[in-house]
Amino acid sequence: MRTFRPCFAFLTLLALTGPAAAAERLPAGFVYLRDVDPSIAQDMRYAGSDNFTGRPLPGYGAPECVLRRDVAEALRSVQADLEKQSLGLKVYDCYRPTRAVRAFMRWAQESEKAGAREAPTKRFFPALEKRTLFASGYIAAHSAHSTGSAVDLTLIQRPAAPAPPFDPTAAYGPCTGPKAERAPDNSLDMGTGFDCFDARSHTSSGAITPAQQRWRALLVAAMRARGLRNYFREWWHFSFGPRAGPAYDFPIGAIK
């Protein structure tokens, strides 16, 4: 009997602390955003095929937002501020494993000869050639996302109706086109879709409507009030605190 008691105690401990143990697998200082504020919508694009590569990215084992705790808490404050206007946040990407960043680079360097495979993702860069995306600053060899301090997000009306499911076989319009013609998204119309590699995605672009400009300005102001600064080429990209910090490559797993 003595040989079984320690095992029984260990199994009992696991049963009682399962969720906590799952969280402990993250590096110190990192959290699941869902554990900090489950009201923030998540549409994790790199865990699926609705992104400019057309496939899930390495390291995205689950469609979950992981961030440094201070960043997640700042987003919780932004969410509370927006709630007064019946608005909320929806995140597209958070912590990004460095293996995914390397996959972006490989994709950018791939030949464009595979036209049939490339066609569905051309909607993300309708006015540019794929080979120019790196030089244009839309794809980088290093990313603040890998430090857990950056997040890509947008605004939604609350309550928001769910978006229709993404159809990888559909011929969606370019990311710069009318919202109704783009891939499905239940966010407010910010003038372009997420990850739209185009000058219209620059936060202060004058090529969008006044209403779209106001939504962008509202998002930037709400984020700035809680310490998150915008990247001028991407209306959806925000960073918190100093950029310096180690880059991580741990995989994103499901909350258990």
QUITA-V157624 format. One record per helix or strand of 2 or more residues. SS is the DSSP state (A for helix, B for strand). FROM is the first residue (numbers start at 0). LEN is the number of residues. If there is no record, write none. Layout:
# QUITA-V157624
ss->{SS/SS}
from->{FROM/FROM}
len->{LEN/LEN}
This chain:
# QUITA-V157624
ss->{A/B/A/B/A/B/A/B/A/A/A/A/A/B/A/A/A/B/B}
from->{1/29/32/40/44/65/68/86/97/114/121/129/143/149/178/198/209/227/233}
len->{23/3/4/2/3/3/15/7/12/5/3/3/4/8/3/3/15/4/7}
